């Protein structure tokens, strides 16, 4: 999970620099992360804890749903069961995605851990469709990428026996290629949402002195 969050932090830094017209080097992308390593690790641990809680709640929701159906002697197919479990997990992560801009707020907005969480909640208010699209791309794309090596191996199993450790490594590599697109999406969303907010704050600050001048 450390690599997951460090990659996210580096991508946030890269997107921020590119939006300012700077082409960063790979080492530059980690400079801001290293500069705030304490806050970065604290926020990463908090987000990881919330993710664990989200998964646990999604599992409980799915179990409760299946228990109710079992009590009513209603049984689902394996495909439907998997779909319901996937939907519960998706809903839990959709709620959690309200804090998806916390790391960009920490890295690009120089917020503290608490400020980053509140800032993310503020900027994602009413953005459920955008969050759902980003999350769907990650979950569905990650699932397809992770399973693709095993599907391909199943198709050619009669001709070529592919070692399972190789398939596992290929699956991890495929997911690693797909996941950064979600990070880029969250970073771009923060940059887009933070700019109007900052502009309105500056405009309000410039109006306050004028309002306070004596007539």
URGI-V76411 format. One record per residue. N is the residue number from 0. RES is the residue in one letter. PHI is phi in whole degrees, 0 to 359 (999 if undefined). Layout:
n=<N,N>
res=<RES,RES>
phi=<PHI,PHI>
//
This chain:
n=<0,1,2,3,4,5,6,7,8,9,10,11,12,13,14,15,16,17,18,19,20,21,22,23,24,25,26,27,28,29,30,31,32,33,34,35,36,37,38,39,40,41,42,43,44,45,46,47,48,49,50,51,52,53,54,55,56,57,58,59,60,61,62,63,64,65,66,67,68,69,70,71,72,73,74,75,76,77,78,79,80,81,82,83,84,85,86,87,88,89,90,91,92,93,94,95,96,97,98,99,100,101,102,103,104,105,106,107,108,109,110,111,112,113,114,115,116,117,118,119,120,121,122,123,124,125,126,127,128,129,130,131,132,133,134,135,136,137,138,139,140,141,142,143,144,145,146,147,148,149,150,151,152,153,154,155,156,157,158,159,160,161,162,163,164,165,166,167,168,169,170,171,172,173,174,175,176,177,178,179,180,181,182,183,184,185,186,187,188,189,190,191,192,193,194,195,196,197,198,199,200,201,202,203,204,205,206,207,208,209,210,211,212,213,214>
res=<X,X,X,X,X,X,X,X,X,X,X,X,X,X,X,X,X,X,X,X,X,X,X,X,X,X,X,X,X,X,X,X,X,X,X,X,X,X,X,X,X,X,X,X,X,X,X,X,X,X,X,X,X,X,X,X,X,X,X,X,X,X,X,X,X,X,X,X,X,X,X,X,X,X,X,X,X,X,X,X,X,X,X,X,X,X,X,X,X,X,X,X,X,X,X,X,X,X,X,X,X,X,X,X,X,X,X,X,X,X,X,X,X,X,X,X,X,X,X,X,X,X,X,X,X,X,X,X,X,X,X,X,X,X,X,X,X,X,X,X,X,X,X,X,X,X,X,X,X,X,X,X,X,X,X,X,X,X,X,X,X,X,X,X,X,X,X,X,X,X,X,X,X,X,X,X,X,X,X,X,X,X,X,X,X,X,X,X,X,X,X,X,X,X,X,X,X,X,X,X,X,X,X,X,X,X,X,X,X,X,X,X,X,X,X>
phi=<999,300,297,302,286,296,296,299,298,294,294,301,297,296,297,297,291,294,295,266,88,253,263,279,274,304,290,296,294,262,297,294,296,294,291,234,298,296,295,298,294,295,293,298,296,295,294,295,298,295,294,297,297,297,295,297,294,296,296,297,297,294,297,297,296,293,293,297,295,295,297,267,57,249,239,255,288,298,296,293,299,295,295,295,297,295,294,298,296,297,295,296,287,295,296,294,294,300,257,290,263,294,295,301,295,290,282,268,261,54,277,284,300,296,297,296,294,292,296,297,298,291,287,265,297,77,256,299,295,298,296,296,294,299,291,297,299,289,292,291,297,295,295,296,296,290,270,304,301,289,296,297,296,294,289,258,300,290,250,226,264,271,299,297,302,296,296,296,296,296,295,297,296,294,295,298,287,279,300,304,297,292,299,298,298,294,296,295,297,296,300,292,281,285,296,298,294,292,295,292,293,294,297,293,294,285,279,297,299,296,291,268,290,290,281>
//
